[in-house]
């Protein structure tokens, strides 16, 4: 996702430096060109050689390094940078950057950078909560910095509280959100649904399906990275909550109906990727249903058709995309659903096709509109999400 991007990773002196090694590795795996700049104190925790081996680039530490006598190295690095992230960031570096102090390789480089910047504070809880530190972070926010809030937990000093450097995965997401994609969805409000619904039978049992929520979550993250304001209505899933996305947790089909209808009017694009139950038990037992030697019949009743309701109430200019998971006659069934529910697009897949079933990390989609049909190859769900969004943006232009 970061191919062709130049990422400056600033590393300052703290025990959390080891997490910066993991972040550097993760950035390289996303095909970024990573330039690490270390403060002198950072080199006491991790050798520059470690970062050089991870990134393939010399780790910079000295503004006056004689190896760069023929160029002003900190300016050269600043000019190429697509993004700066400083992790871990000590209270000292937060104070310096907030007030324009440039007295080493890292601060002189960052002061010359015109690209987006993020900083991840990591320090003792008392230092972090000190009003001076909080004022400095507010100043950085005022100047456009993203402050990646630290986690809470047991710190290296033995204190328990806020100040832990977030996991490398969260730091990577900050970079991906800023630098992975052009902001071609800026100004768009997107509503997406994901995951299964659960329909209660009694206090301990429910009816559900195999949906993992991975496709809907991939769409939410991809749209957010492209600049959209994203609201995700999610059933119960075993997935990390995506950053930069408003998540509304639901359980039942009725819960999802209520949440979607409440937010639909403000959405420019609605993508219904959730697997919503078509039926629910007609009655819910107050106590656990005891087994007996007899067979058990469960009367079912229809749930509300969310997609049909959205199609019937679609406002001018709103784009509505549904999902159609089939086991047979995929194209015919999906086209009927497209027309019958007044959709602008439907993303169809067949769970019997390898790579397109529940719970996997890939999908095989066919994107259908009233006038077109586009068959996508098997893609990761992240890539499938971007392909779907590309198709929606193109279709909106011609609508």
C-alpha positions in Angstrom: 0.0 0.0 0.0 3.0 2.4 0.4 4.8 1.6 -2.8 6.7 4.7 -3.9 6.2 6.5 -0.7 9.1 8.0 1.3 8.4 7.7 5.1 10.6 9.4 7.6 10.6 7.5 10.9 12.0 9.6 13.8 13.2 7.6 16.8 13.9 9.2 20.2 15.4 7.9 23.4 13.1 5.6 25.3 12.7 1.9 26.1 9.9 1.7 23.6 12.5 2.0 20.8 12.2 -1.7 20.1 8.7 -1.1 18.9 10.1 1.3 16.3 12.1 -1.6 14.9 8.8 -3.5 14.3 7.2 -0.4 12.8 10.2 0.0 10.4 9.9 -3.6 9.3 6.1 -3.3 8.8 6.6 -0.1 6.7 9.1 -1.9 4.5 6.7 -4.8 4.0 4.2 -2.3 2.7 7.0 -1.3 0.1 7.7 2.1 1.7 11.2 3.6 1.4 11.9 4.2 5.1 14.4 6.8 6.3 15.1 6.4 10.0 16.5 9.4 11.9 17.6 8.8 15.5 18.4 11.1 18.3 21.7 10.5 20.2 19.8 9.0 23.2 17.9 6.7 20.9 21.2 5.1 19.8 21.8 4.1 23.4 18.7 1.8 23.3 18.9 0.5 19.7 21.9 0.4 17.4 21.5 2.3 14.1 22.7 -0.8 12.4 19.5 -2.5 13.4 17.4 0.0 11.5 19.8 -0.1 8.6 19.4 -3.8 8.2 15.6 -3.5 8.4 15.3 -0.6 5.9 18.3 -0.8 3.6 19.0 2.8 4.3 21.6 4.4 6.5 20.1 5.5 9.8 20.8 9.2 10.2 22.0 10.6 13.6 24.4 13.5 12.9 23.6 16.7 11.1 27.3 17.2 10.3 28.0 13.6 9.1 31.0 14.0 6.7 29.5 11.3 4.4 27.0 13.9 3.3 29.3 16.9 2.9 28.2 17.5 -0.7 24.5 17.9 0.2 22.5 19.4 2.9 21.2 16.0 4.0 18.4 17.1 6.3 16.9 19.3 3.6 17.3 16.5 1.0 15.4 14.1 3.3 12.7 16.6 4.1 12.1 17.4 0.4 11.5 13.7 -0.5 9.3 12.9 2.5 5.7 11.9 2.0 5.1 11.6 5.7 6.9 11.9 9.0 6.1 9.8 12.0 8.0 10.0 15.3 7.7 6.9 17.5 8.5 6.8 20.3 8.4 10.5 21.0 9.8 11.7 24.4 8.5 14.7 26.3 11.6 16.5 25.2 11.1 16.0 21.4 7.4 17.1 21.8 8.5 20.3 23.5 11.2 21.0 20.9 8.9 20.5 17.9 6.1 22.5 19.4 8.4 25.5 19.7 10.5 25.2 16.6 13.8 24.2 18.3 16.1 22.6 15.7 19.3 21.4 17.4 19.9 17.9 16.0 19.4 15.9 12.8 15.8 14.9 13.6 14.5 18.3 14.6 16.2 20.2 11.8 14.9 17.7 9.2 11.3 17.8 10.6 11.3 21.6 10.7 12.0 21.6 7.0 9.3 19.0 6.1 6.1 20.2 4.4 4.5 16.8 4.4 1.9 15.4 6.9 3.3 14.5 10.3 2.3 12.2 13.2 3.8 11.9 16.6 3.4 9.1 19.1 4.2 10.2 22.7 5.7 7.6 25.0 6.7 8.4 28.5 6.0 8.1 32.2 2.3 8.8 33.1 3.1 11.9 35.2 5.2 13.4 32.5 2.5 12.7 29.9 -0.2 14.2 32.0 1.8 17.2 33.0 0.0 20.3 31.7 3.2 21.5 30.0 3.3 18.3 27.9 -0.4 18.5 27.1 0.0 22.1 26.0 2.9 21.1 23.7 0.8 18.4 22.2 -2.1 20.8 21.6 0.4 23.2 19.9 1.5 20.4 17.6 -2.2 19.6 16.8 -2.7 23.3 16.0 0.1 23.1 13.5 -1.5 20.1 11.8 0.3 17.2 13.6 -1.6 14.0 14.3 -1.0 12.9 17.9 -1.3 9.2 18.2 -2.6 8.8 21.8 -0.5 6.5 24.0 -2.0 3.3 25.5 -2.5 2.6 29.2 -0.8 -0.1 31.1 2.2 -1.0 33.2 5.2 1.2 32.1 8.9 0.4 32.2 9.3 2.6 35.3 6.8 0.5 37.2 4.0 3.0 37.1 0.6 2.0 35.8 -1.2 4.5 33.6 -1.2 6.2 30.2 2.1 6.5 28.4 2.7 3.2 26.6 3.7 3.5 22.9 0.9 1.9 20.9 1.4 -1.4 19.1 3.3 -1.2 15.8 0.0 -2.2 14.0 -1.7 0.9 15.3 1.2 3.1 14.3 1.3 1.5 10.9 -2.4 2.3 10.5 -1.7 5.9 11.2 0.8 5.9 8.3 -1.5 4.0 6.0 -4.4 6.4 6.8 -2.3 9.4 5.9 -0.1 8.2 3.1 -1.4 5.1 1.4 -3.9 6.6 -0.9 -4.9 9.9 -2.6 -7.8 11.6 -0.8 -10.3 11.1 -3.7 -13.2 10.6 -1.3 -12.7 13.7 0.8 -16.0 15.3 1.6 -18.0 12.1 1.2 -20.0 10.6 4.0 -20.0 6.8 3.7 -22.2 4.4 5.6 -21.1 0.7 5.6 -22.5 -2.3 7.4 -20.5 -5.4 8.3 -20.7 -8.8 10.1 -23.6 -11.1 11.1 -26.7 -10.4 13.1 -27.7 -12.6 16.0 -31.4 -13.4 16.6 -32.2 -14.5 20.1 -34.0 -17.8 20.7 -33.7 -17.8 24.5 -31.2 -16.1 26.9 -28.4 -18.4 25.9 -29.0 -19.3 22.2 -29.3 -17.4 19.0 -29.6 -17.9 15.2 -26.8 -16.4 13.1 -24.5 -17.0 10.1 -20.8 -17.4 9.3 -20.1 -13.8 8.3 -16.7 -12.6 9.7 -17.2 -8.9 8.9 -13.8 -8.8 7.1 -15.2 -7.4 3.8 -17.2 -4.6 5.5 -14.3 -3.7 7.7 -11.9 -3.6 4.7 -14.3 -1.2 2.9 -14.5 1.0 6.0 -10.8 1.2 6.3 -10.2 1.8 2.6 -12.8 4.6 2.4 -11.3 6.3 5.5 -7.8 6.2 4.0 -9.2 7.8 0.9 -10.6 10.7 2.9 -14.2 9.7 3.5 -16.0 10.2 6.7 -17.0 6.7 7.5 -19.7 5.3 9.8 -19.5 1.5 10.3 -22.5 -0.4 11.6 -21.1 -3.7 12.8 -22.5 -6.9 14.1 -20.6 -8.9 16.7 -17.2 -9.8 15.1 -13.8 -10.9 16.2 -11.9 -8.0 14.5 -9.9 -5.0 15.8 -12.0 -1.8 15.7 -10.7 0.3 12.8 -9.1 3.6 13.6 -10.5 6.8 12.1 -14.0 5.3 11.7 -17.1 5.8 13.8 -18.3 2.3 14.8 -21.9 1.6 15.9 -22.2 -1.8 17.5 -25.3 -3.8 17.0 -26.5 -7.4 17.7 -29.8 -8.1 16.0 -31.3 -7.4 12.6 -33.7 -4.9 14.2 -30.7 -3.2 15.9 -29.0 -2.9 12.5 -32.2 -1.6 10.9 -32.5 1.1 13.5 -28.9 2.2 13.3 -28.8 2.2 9.5 -32.1 4.1 9.1 -31.0 6.7 11.7 -27.8 7.4 9.7 -28.9 6.9 6.1 -30.1 10.4 5.4 -26.6 12.0 6.0 -24.8 9.4 3.8 -23.7 10.1 0.3 -22.8 6.4 -0.3 -24.3 3.4 1.5 -22.6 0.0 1.2 -24.5 -2.9 2.7 -21.9 -5.6 3.2 -23.4 -7.2 6.4 -25.1 -10.6 6.4 -28.4 -9.7 7.9 -30.7 -12.5 9.1 -33.8 -12.8 6.9 -35.7 -14.6 9.7 -35.8 -14.5 13.5 -37.6 -16.6 16.1 -41.2 -15.5 16.4 -41.0 -15.5 20.2 -38.0 -15.4 22.5 -38.2 -17.6 25.6 -37.6 -15.9 28.9 -35.6 -18.9 30.2 -33.4 -21.5 28.6 -35.3 -23.9 26.5 -34.8 -27.4 28.0 -34.2 -30.3 25.7 -36.6 -33.2 25.6 -36.9 -36.5 23.8 -39.2 -34.8 21.2 -38.2 -32.8 18.2 -38.3 -29.1 18.4 -39.9 -26.7 15.9 -39.0 -23.0 16.0 -41.6 -20.7 14.4 -39.8 -17.9 12.4 -40.9 -14.5 11.2 -39.4 -12.1 8.7 -37.0 -9.4 9.7 -37.3 -6.0 8.2 -35.6 -5.7 4.7 -33.1 -2.9 5.3 -31.8 -2.8 1.8 -35.3 -2.6 0.3 -36.2 0.2 2.7 -33.0 2.1 1.7 -33.9 1.7 -2.0 -37.4 2.9 -1.4 -36.3 6.0 0.5 -33.1 6.8 -1.4 -32.5 10.6 -1.7 -31.3 12.4 -4.8 -27.6 11.9 -5.5 -27.3 9.1 -2.9 -25.5 5.9 -4.1 -26.7 2.6 -2.8 -24.6 -0.6 -3.2 -25.7 -4.0 -1.9 -24.0 -7.3 -1.6 -25.4 -10.6 -2.9 -23.9 -13.8 -1.6 -25.2 -16.7 -3.7 -24.7 -20.5 -4.1 -26.4 -20.7 -7.5 -27.6 -18.5 -10.4 -25.4 -15.7 -9.0 -25.8 -13.3 -11.9 -29.5 -13.8 -12.4 -30.4 -13.6 -8.7 -28.1 -10.5 -8.2 -29.6 -8.6 -11.2 -33.1 -9.3 -9.8 -32.0 -8.0 -6.4 -30.5 -4.9 -8.1 -33.7 -4.0 -9.8 -36.2 -5.1 -7.1 -34.5 -3.0 -4.4 -33.6 0.1 -6.5 -29.9 -0.3 -6.1 -27.2 1.5 -8.0 -24.7 -1.4 -7.8 -24.6 -4.9 -6.4 -21.4 -6.8 -5.5 -22.0 -10.4 -6.1 -20.1 -13.5 -5.0 -20.6 -17.2 -4.9 -19.6 -18.9 -1.6 -18.8 -22.1 -3.5 -16.1 -20.4 -5.4 -12.6 -20.9 -3.9 -11.4 -17.7 -2.2 -14.9 -16.1 -2.0 -16.4 -17.8 1.1 -17.0 -16.8 4.7 -14.1 -16.0 7.0 -11.3 -16.0 4.3 -9.0 -13.0 3.6 -9.8 -12.9 -0.1 -12.9 -12.4 -2.2 -14.1 -12.8 -5.8 -16.6 -10.1 -6.7 -18.7 -9.3 -9.7 -19.8 -5.7 -9.7 -23.2 -5.3 -11.4 -25.1 -2.1 -12.4 -28.1 -1.6 -14.6 -25.8 -1.1 -17.6 -22.5 -2.9 -16.8 -21.0 -6.1 -15.3 -17.4 -6.2 -14.1 -15.8 -9.4 -13.0 -12.9 -8.9 -10.6 -10.2 -11.6 -10.1 -9.6 -13.1 -6.7 -8.2 -10.3 -4.6 -7.4 -9.7 -0.9 -10.4 -8.1 0.8 -8.3 -4.9 1.2 -7.7 -4.8 -2.6 -11.3 -5.8 -3.3 -12.5 -2.9 -1.2 -10.4 -0.4 -3.1 -11.6 -1.9 -6.4 -15.2 -1.6 -5.3 -14.7 2.0 -4.2 -13.1 2.8 -7.6 -16.1 1.4 -9.4 -18.5 3.3 -7.2 -16.7 6.6 -7.7 -16.7 6.0 -11.5 -20.4 5.1 -11.5 -21.3 8.2 -9.4 -19.7 10.4 -12.0 -21.9 9.0 -14.8 -25.1 8.8 -12.7 
